[in-house]
Every structure is written in C-alpha cells, then in structure tokens.
Amino acid sequence: MSEFKNAIVITGVIGSGKSTVVNLLRVYGFSIIDADEIAHRALDESINEIKSEFGNEFIKDNKVDRKSLGSLVFSDSKAKKKLENILHPLIKEQIFTAASKLESSNYPYFIDLPLYFEKSPVYDEFQSVCVVYAPEQICLKRIIERNNLDFNEARLRLESQISIEKKREIATYIIDNSSDLKHLNLEVNSFITTLKAKYHTLKI
C-alpha cells in the first residue's frame, strides 16, 4: 500500500501538453510538486560534486553552466549516468519531503514528473498516474512547431521516451489533449468530477 495515497503523478510525452494541464490544475487551486523545478535546485546545490566529477569548465560565475553540461550528457551516456547518480537521490528526497507535507491534508495533490514511467521503479511509491494523452502524430507536429526542429529531430526526442500509447494503457487516469484548449478544459473538468467522487472534501 502506497504511503502517498493522495498523490497523483501527472505525466505524458514531449508535445502531449502536460505543462498546459498542470497550469490549469494550478488555476483550480491544486498543489503541484514540480520535479523539473526541484531538479534545477538540486543542480545548483550540487555545484561541488559537479566540479569534482566533470571539471571547472562546467561552472560559470559560481553556477553550473546548464547549457554546456546539457550538451555533454545528451551526447555521452556515461556522463549522463554520472549526473543522474549525483542528482537523483537529492531530487527524490525533496519530492518525498514535499509529498509528505501535502499528504496530511487528505486532499489530492499532483506531482509533475515528465519521465515517471522511464524512471520506474524510482517513484513506485506514487501509484496513481494521470497521463496527458495526444496521438504521436499530433505530438510530433507540436514539437516541430514549438521547438523549431525538423521531423527527424522531433521524432528522436519522442522515441527517447516510452510511447504515449503504452503510457495510456497503464495510466490510472487519462486527460485527452488531442484537440484544442476548449476541449482540454472540458477534459480537465471531467477529471476533477472523477476526483470529487473519491474526495468528498473537494470543493471546486
């Protein structure tokens, strides 16, 4: 039995619209634990480890040079693994600390974890998962337009993650974002209605 029974992970794939859904949930007043935000903080806190593991060239103005470190880890799987070994224990600890504080309210809250399934079993303590879904072709189109990438670059980014269809199959909840913002709002409202059936304290 999960000790985080009120936690709901929000995930998807690049281009599926997870960030938009998270922003809508914030508007409704839900608490969000942002894993990317925590990762940025963990990187700044790990400056000494980064310096000793990767060298001074990745530190600029007493801060981690995210761009040069990012270029290294995306092209070198061993470097990526080293960085993950430094950051992941810190990130996990901070996510769990934040979740423990929210858990006592007996009210649903969300953990924005882009790579929840990819990082399994790291976050298996969180068992309720909401997948923001859009078909692969739509995700590709969005990535190309938003990130100004060509088709092959966009496809590579998408293929580096578990497929959206697979994620959809194993999700607890699904929010469909294959159309426009009006449709997405209806989907989010429907999702909140589902939560209200479980949480009678939910007044939205």
Number of C-alpha atoms within 10 A of each C-alpha: 7 11 12 20 16 21 25 21 25 29 28 32 24 22 27 25 21 23 17 14 21 22 13 16 18 13 10 12 11 16 17 22 22 17 19 13 11 17 18 15 15 18 21 15 15 17 18 15 14 21 14 9 13 16 11 15 11 19 18 10 6 10 13 22 17 15 9 12 18 14 10 16 16 11 10 11 11 12 17 15 12 14 19 14 11 16 21 15 12 18 21 16 12 18 18 16 11 15 22 14 9 20 16 10 10 14 17 21 23 23 23 22 21 21 16 21 20 12 12 9 10 13 16 12 14 21 18 19 24 24 26 28 23 22 15 20 12 14 23 25 16 18 22 17 13 10 11 11 15 13 12 11 15 21 18 11 14 19 14 11 15 14 14 22 13 10 21 20 11 13 19 14 18 21 24 20 26 18 10 8 12 9 13 20 16 13 17 19 17 13 15 17 14 12 14 15 10 11 15 9 11 14 6 10
